[in-house]
Amino acid sequence: MKNNDFAELSHEELVHQEPTREQRIYLALAAVPCGKVVTYGQLADLAGLPRAARLVGRTLRHLPRGTQLPWHRVINAGGKISLAEDCPSGQLQRARLHEEGIVFNNSRISLRQYRWQPQIAATTSRRQDKESQ
């Protein structure tokens, strides 16, 4: 099932159907916010597929042209874009990340600064909510 097929499923089918591995990857990827990145392995973990970084790479490679999923926010564990710098897709990924305010230093992205960590964000948000009460 492709990422565009979600719209074709009825609510009842979505509720009662276990998502495929690809769908789990799409859902996790869709949650990555603008200005943040995840690694292939991290995206696999977020999708509930530990040790499946290569599956994430294969799945992203087969996304349809024009997808709305933020595929450009996925980088390798070294903080680099896995696509060649001189290929059109690699240039597009770099441009999109730059548009989102992500800074490159020697072709690397600081994972310390730009990695999305949803568990930490959720914890911080809950703590701030409690403090404001």
N, C-alpha and C positions, 0 to 999 in steps of 0.2 A: 504494500500500500504506500503510495506517495504522500508527501506532506499536504498536497492539495486535496486529498481524498477525505480529510476530516469533515469538510463542509458537506459532503455527500451522505454522511452517516446521520441517522436520526438520533435524537437524544437517548432513546431507549437502547439503541445499538451501542452507543458510546458508553452508557452506564454498565451494560452487561458484558461487554467485550473486553478481554484482557488486551492491552496494547502490545503491539509487536515490539521487538527490540528497536527497530527503526523509529517507530512512533515515540518510544520512550526517549530516544536521542533527540528527536524533533521537539518534544515538549520541554526537555531540559534546556536545549539551545534557545528556544523562544523566550525563556526566562532570563537569559543573560542581558543585563542592562547596558544601555549605551554608555560608552566610556570605560567599559570593563572588558576583560578577556578571561578566557578559561583555557586550560590545556586540553589536549585530546583525552588524556587519562582522567582529568578532573571531570570533563563532560561525561565520560563513561560512568564514573562514580555517581554523579548527580542523577544520571538516568537509571541508577540501580543496576549497573552492569560493570562491576569491578573487573579490572584487568582486561578491559575491552577497548583500549585506545585505538588499536588497528581497525576494529569494527567501526569506530567513530569516523576514522579517516576514510574508510571505504564508503560509508554512508554519505558523508559530506561530498565526496567525489561524484556521487550519483544524484545529487540534488538537481532538480530541473532548472533550466535557465529561467531567470526572472523570479526565483523563489524570494519570498519575503523574510525567510529565516536569516538571522544574522550570522551566517557562516564565517564571515570575516573576523569574528571575535574569538575564533579558535586558533591557538598557536601551539607550538611544541613546548616541551618541558624546559627547554633552554631559553625560552622567551623570544624565540625567533619565528618568523613566518616560514612554514615548511615549503611553500611554493618558491620556485626560482625567482629571483628579483627581476629578471629580464622577461619573464612570461607575462602575458596580459592579465591573467588571474592574480598573480603575485603583486603586480602593480596596482590592480584594483583593490586588493585586500589592504595593501599599505595605505592607499589613498583614503579608503573608508575609515580605517583606524585613525589616521591623521585628522580627518574631518571630525571625529568624535573626541578629539583632544588628546589622543594617546601619543606620547613622545617616544621616539626611537633614539637609542644611543648605541652607535656602532651596529646598526641593524638589529638591535635587541630591544625588547620591551621589559621594563622592570616589573616582574611578577609581584614583588613586594608592594609596589605602588598601584598597579592596575588589575591585579587578579581579583576576580569576583569571588567573595567568600560569603555565600548566602547564610550560613549558620551564624557567622559573626555578625552580619548585618541584622539578622533577626534578633539576636541576643541584645545587641546595642539598642535596637528600636524598642524592645520590651523594657529595657532598663530606663531609657529616656521617658517612656510612657509612665512608668512607675514614679520617676522623679518629678514629673510635672503634675502629679495628682496631689 
